[in-house]
Amino acid sequence: MLSVLLKKQMTEIFRSYFYDAKKNRSRSKAGTAAYLIFFVCIMVGLLGGMFTTLSLAICGAFMAAGMDWLYFAIMGLLSVLLGVFGSVFNTYSSLYLSKDNDLLLSMPIPVNVIITSRLLTVYLMGLMYSLVVILPAVIVYWATAPVSVSVIFGGLLIIFLISVFVLTLSCALGWVVAKISLKLKNKSFITVVISLAFIGGYYFFYFKAQTLIEDLLMNAAVYGDKIKGSAYPLYLFGKVGAGDAFAMLIVSLAILALFALMWALISRSFLKIATSSGHTAKKVYKETAVKQKSIAAALLAKEFGRFTSSPNYMLNCGLGILMLPIAGVMLLWQGGAVISALNEIFGTRAGCAPVLLCGAVCLLASMNDMAAPSVSLEGKSLWLMQSLPITPWQVLRAKLSVQLILTGIPVLFCTVCLAFIYPYTPLELLLTVLVPMLYALLSALFGLFLGLKMPNLNWTNEITPIKQSACVTIALFSGFGYTALMCAGFMLLNGWRLGFVGYMSIFGAVTLALCALLYLWIKKRGSSLFAQL
């Protein structure tokens, strides 16, 4: 029974590799093999290669300084971090709040068998992610240091202990996430905030990694003494990989004790969490007057509700909402240095700096593409919109308005910030505001145009029309290309001879003409297509 449940759990995790949900059929053997090979290349080739390079860069230096333990402490912590990150949300969804909990608990299956199968799934996922870091680190150390029985045993033991500690920590954090999720009302916004925090943290450490490694190597002795004094367990943890018998015994007992405690807590709380339906507050009915909305306001509210209820939609199609205000604030803070650098580079061609700044705003605005998948997201419920006593143009106008509002306001804020850092003339300032706003309109119209021409209404997971559709890809890269054309035309095609005002006036007029053509097409032909879908 345990093996059957474990196979079911792993099949659910890698279901997309074996089953094509879009076509509602199993993938061919060649297709499955291609997906698996691609996954292995990402995990082993990309991630494994990255941490192998890091291990080769720092292992010799730490060994020369006599601090093998610090090498294993650093790589071990990275392994734990990646392992927990890769398995904690799987713990949350598969261990505690799995959709088949009620079904399994209704069968004659012991609860401990269900818990064990779920824990083994979490263990295997955590092991997969942690191995990407710690296995290359151990192999590099074995290839560099004098090999003995204790060193080999210590390397194998630290791999095992890290996998057990990742399991323990993932279960603890997964329990916290599960308990919190049962209390939350706006889970989509919480998911977006957490995802953005992880993305921001990743890029922060990515850009700081080289400096941190150099500082660590230069001051290894100082940091090593501080860790021994104030973080002795971390010192013992690193000594395990170096083959220290005392450290292996103490760390093994500590991690196994934590695992036993985690098992006891899960056994006591599993049934309560798994069968919980979440917090439902009692509400007393109060008679209130409902304010009547116009058709346009009701459709717009419906589109905004669709956007804010989906973390995937917000993260993949609305990143510009966050990036544009951040860019505006950064310009107010460091804009003078940016303009000085641009003038120094392109000093012989007047007007390059304001054109590039305007292009940067348009580039960030192109990260918003809510209109492109909006038609496809109607899915099988499209008939609801078509059956209401409203015109197709009213529906399409609401979809356009969402992107225009969520892009236009941040674009306006960013261009106002530009006005504070660059000495524009009144006409230059007008064009600096007008061209990005026209671009935001063009982007929304073009995205909706593609959405009407290439709809995908037969999806089972919303990520398909949001992230994997051709219309979204074309809309995104067309936006990048249009922005690049604006900058390249000024700098490389002698557009600078017209000056900023002359060139941007022409570019703005062309953008306005394209907007008019797309607007007329969507209102007439596009509305007809929408009615026939």
N, C-alpha and C positions, 0 to 999 in steps of 0.2 A: 504493500500500500504506500509506503514511504517513497519508493522509487517512482510510482505512478504520479503521486502528487508533485514530486520534484520535477518530473518531466513536464507536467502540465504548467508549472510555474515558469520554467525556462522557455517553454514554447510561447507562452503569453508575452514574455519580454522580447523575444526575437521573432514575433509573429510576422512583422512586415517583411522579413527576409524570406519567408516561406509562402506567404499569402498576399496576393494582390487585391487589396480592398476595393480599388477603383474598378477593376474588372470582375470582382467577385469570384475569383478562382485561384487555385494554387499556382505558384510560379513554376516555371519549367526548371529542370535540374540545372541547366546552364545559367538561368537567371539567378537561382538561389546560390549557386557557386560563385557567380560574379559579385553578389552582395556580400557574401562571406569573405571573399578575397579582399574586397574593398575595405571591409571592417578590420581585417587583420592588418592591412597596409596602414590604416590610420592608427591603430593601437600600437602595433609593433614598429612599423617603419617611422611614423611621424613622432608619436609620443615617446616610444621607446628609444628612438634615435636621438631625440632631444635630451633625454635624461642620461643616455650613454655619453653624449658629448660633455654634459655637465660633470659627470663622474670622472671622465678622463682629464678634465680641466683642473679639478681640485684634489683628486686622490693623491697624486704624487707630492703636492705641496704639503698636505697635512701629514703624510707619512714621513716626509723629511723633517718636519717639526716635531715628530713623535706624538702626534695627536690623531691617531687612527680613530679613536673613539668619537672625536668631534666630527669626523667625516661621516661616520655611521649615524650619529645623532642628527646631523643636518639632512642626510638623505632619508633617514627613517621618518623624520617629521614631515618631509615632503610626501613620502609614500602614504603616511597616515592621512594627510590633508586631502590628497587626490582620491584615496580610497573612500573616505567618508563622504566627500563631495559626490562621488559617483554612485554611492549606494544609499545615502540617507533618504532621498525622496522615493527610491524604490522600497525602502523599509516602510516609509509612511503609507505608501499605496498598497503594497502587497502583504505586509505583516498585519497592520492594524485595520485599515479601511478598505480592504479588498472588496470588490463587488460580489464575490461569490462566498463571502463569509457565512451568510444565512443558509445557502445551499449546502455547504460542507458540514456545518454544524448540525444540520437536520439529518445527516446520514450517520450510520453506525461506525463512525470513525473517531477514535480517541482524540481528545483535544491536544494531548501532547504530541501526537503524530502530526496534526495540522501545524502546530507551532514549530516542530522540528523541520518540516518541509519548508516552511516560510523562512526559518532561520538559515537553513542550508542555501536557499536562494540568495538571501542577503549576503551570506558568507562568500559564495562564489562570485557575486558581482563585486564585492569589496576586494576580494583576492585578485580579480582580473585587473582592477584599476591600480591597486597597490603594487602588484608585480611589475607594472610598467616602469615604476621608479626604482624599487628596491632590488629587483633581480639584476638589472645592468650594474647597479652600484656594487653588489656582491661579486659579480663576475669580474668587474674591473679591478676590485681589490685583490681577488685571488690571482689575477694576472700580474699584479704589481708587487704585492707583498710576498714574503717567504711563506709558503703554504705548509701547514701542519694539520694534524687531525683536529686539534682544538679550533683552529681558524675555520676549517671547512664546516665543522659541527656548529660553530657560532654563526656562520653565515646562513646555514639552513635553518637554525633555530630562530634567528631574527626575522626571517621571512615568515615563519609560522606564527611567531608572537605578534608581529604587525598585523597579520590577517585576522587573528583572534581579537586584537585590540580594536581594529577597524570595525569588526562585527559588533563588539560591545558598545563602542561609541556611536555607531550608526543606529543601533536599537534604542539607545538612550535619547539621542536627538530625534529619531523618528517618533518616539513616544511623545516628546514635547510638541513636535509639529502636529501629530494627530490630535492631541488634547486641545491645542490652540485652534486648529482648523474646525473643530466641533463648535467652537464659540464664536467664530468669525461670521460676519454677515457679508462683507465686501472682500471675498477671497481673491477675486481677480486682481484687484489693486495691490493686495499684499503680495501676490505672486509676481506682479510686475516690479514692485519695489525691491523684492529680494533678488530677482533676476538682474536688475540694473546694478544692485550693490555688488553682486558677484562679477558682473562684467567690468564695472569700474575698478574693483579690487584687482582683477586679473591684469588689466592694462596698466594700472599703477605699478604693480610688482614687475610686470614685463619690462617696462621702461627703466625701472630702478634696479633691475636684476644685476646688470653688469657692474654698476657702482657698488652694490651691496657685496657682491662676490669679491671684488678687488679689496674692499675695506676689510672683509673677513679674513682674507688670506694675509693681508699685511699686519693684522693685529690678532692673529690666531691665538697667540699665547695669552694675551690680555683677556680675550673673550673666554678662553678655556678656563682660566683661573676663576673668572666670575661665575661660570656655569658650575664648576666644582663646589663653589662656596654657597651659592644661592639656589641652584637647581640640581642637587645631587642625584635625584632619580633620573634626570636626563643624561647625566654622566654615566650612570650604571647602564642605562639603555644603550648608549653608544659602545660601551665596553663589551656588550654581548656579541656584536658583530666582529670585534677584534679577538674573540675567543677566550675571554676571561671567565673562569669557572664560577667564581663567587657571584659575578654579575649575572651570569646565565641562570643560576639558581634563584636569586632574589627576584629578578624581573619576571621569570616564569611563574613563580608563586604569586606575585602581585597581580599579573594579568589574568591568570587562571582564577584567582579569587574574585576579581572584578567580573569576569564572565559568569561565575557561579551566582554572584549577587544579581546580575542582570537577568539570568535565567529564572531565578526565584521571583523577581519582580514581574517579569512578563507572564509567568504562569499564573500569578495572582490577578493581574490586571487585563489579560488578553480578552477574556469573555466579556468583561464590562465595556471595553472600548470597541471590540469587534461588533457587538450587538447594539451599540449606541447609535441613535439616529440624529444626534446633535441637540443643541439647546433650543428649545421652543418656548419662548416666553408667552405667557397668557395675556391676551389682549381683550380689553373691554370695548365693545362696539360703541362708537360715538357718532351720532348723526352729524354730518358735515356737508357743506355745499360743494359740489364738484364744479370746478370752473371749466366751462366749455372751451375747447381749443379749435382753432381753424384746422382745415385739412393739412395745410403746409406745416403748421406747428406740430401736429400729431405725427406726421410722417418724419419730420426732423427728429422729434423725440425718440421715435422708433429706431432710427438709424444710429443716433447717439447711444441708445441703450444697447444695441448690437455691438457697437465698438467697445464700450466700457465693460461689457460683460465677458469679454474674451481676452485673456492675457496674451494669447498667440497673436490676435489681431492687433492689439496695442503695441506689442514689442516688435513685430515684424513690419508693420505698416505705419507706425506713428512715432518712430524714434526722433524725427525732426522736431517734434513738439518739445522735446527736452533739450536737444542739441542747439537749437537756435537761441533760446534764452541764455544758455551757458556760454555760447560764443559771444553774445552781446555783452555779457558781464566781463568776460575775458578781454574783450576789446577795450572796454572802459578801463581795465586794470593795466593791460600791457599794449594797448593799441598804438601808443607813441613809438615804441620800439619796433613794432611790426611795420608801421608806415615808413620809418627811417630805413629799415632794411630793404623794403621794396623800392624806395626811391634811390637807394644806393645801387641796387642791382639794375634797375630799369631807368636810371636817371636820364639817359639820352632820349627816351621816348616818353614825352609828357602824357600823363593820363593813365599810365599803366596801373599805378597803385589803386585808384578808385575803381577801375574796371575789374581788377583782381578781387578787390574787397566785395564788389557787387556780385561777382561770379561765385565767391565763397558762400555768400548768403543763398544764392540760387542752388548751389550744390547741397547745402544742408536742407533746403526746402524739398529737394528731390527725394529725400529719405522718407517723406510722407507720401504714401500711395494707397490711401484708404479706398479711393474710388475704383481702382483696378479690380479687386476681388469682390466688390460689393454686390454685383449682380449674381455671381456664382454662389455667394454665401446664402442667397435665398434658398438654394438647394431644392428639395422636394416640396417646400412650402411656398414656392413661387406662385402657385395658383391662388393663394390668399390675396396677394396684391392685385393679381389680375381679375379677381372676382369682385373686388370692392368697387363702389361707384366713384372711382377716381380715374383720371387719365394717366397713361404711362409716363407722360412728361412730368407730372407732379411727383411720381415716385423717383424718377431719374434726377429731378432737380433737388430732391432731398439728399440723395446720395452725393451729388456734387457739393451741396452746401456743407456737409460734414467736413470734407477735405478743405474747402475754402476757409471755413471758420478756424479749424484747428491748425491750418498752415498760415493763413493770412495774418492772424494776430501775432504769432511769434516772429514772422518775417518783418512786420511793422516795428516790433520792439527792437529787433536786431538792426534795422536800418536807422532807427532813431539813435541807437548807440553809436552808429557810424557818424552821425551828424555831430556828435560831441568830440570826436577825435580827429576829424579831417576837415580842413578849411574849404568846404564846398561853397561855390557861388549859389544863389537861389535857384537857378536853372539846373545846375548840377545836382543839387539836393533833390529837386523834384524828380529828375530822372533816376536818381539812386533809389528813391522810394517806389517810383512807378514801375520800373523794369522788373524788379523782383516780385512785385505784386502781380504783374501780368504773367510772369513765369509761373507763379503759384496757380493762377487761373488756367494757363495752358496745360500744366501738369495734371490738374484735376480732370479737365476735358479729355485729354489724351488717354488718361487711365480709364475713364468711363467708356470711351470709344473702343479701346481694346477689350474691356470687359464685355461689351455687347457683341463684339465680333468673335470672341473666343470664350464663350461661357462654358463652365463645367458644373453642371447641376447634379451629377451622379457621383457624389463623394460621400464617404462614410466618416471621414475625419476632417475637421475644418482646416487643418494644417495644409491639406491638399490645395484648395483654392487660394489660401493665404500665402503659402511659401513655395509651392511646387508647380504653380501654373505658369504657362508661357506668357500670359498677358502681364502678370506682375513682374516677371523677369525683363520683358521688353520695356515696360513702363519705367522701371528703375534705371536700366542702363541707357535708355533714350534720354532720361533726365540728365544723367552724367555727361552723355555725349553732347547734348544741347548746351550745357554750361561750358564744357571744354571748347566747343565751337565759338562761343561768345568771346572767350579769353584769347584763343588762338587767332581768331580773325582780327583782333585788335593788335596783337603783338607780332604775329608772323606774316599776316597778309596785308600789311601796310595800312591797317585800319587806324593806326595811331596818327596818321597824317590828317585824318578828319577831325582829330581832337575828341575828347571825351563826350562833349555835347553832341557833336555831329554823328559820331559812331553809335552812341547809345540811343539817339533819336531814331536812327535807321533800324537798329536792332529791335527797339521797342515797337516800332511800326510794323515790322515783320511779325513779331510775336502777337501783336493785336490782330493782325489779319488772319493768322493761323487760328487764334481763339475764336474769331467770328465764324470761320469756316466749320470748325469742329462743333461750335454751339448750334449752328443751323442744321448740321447733319444729325446731331443727337436729338434735337427737338423734333425733327421730321422723320428721317429714316431710322434713327436709333429708337424712337418711341414705337415705331411699327415693328421693329425686330423684337423689342421687349415684349410686346403684346403677343407675338407668335411663338415665343420660347415655350 
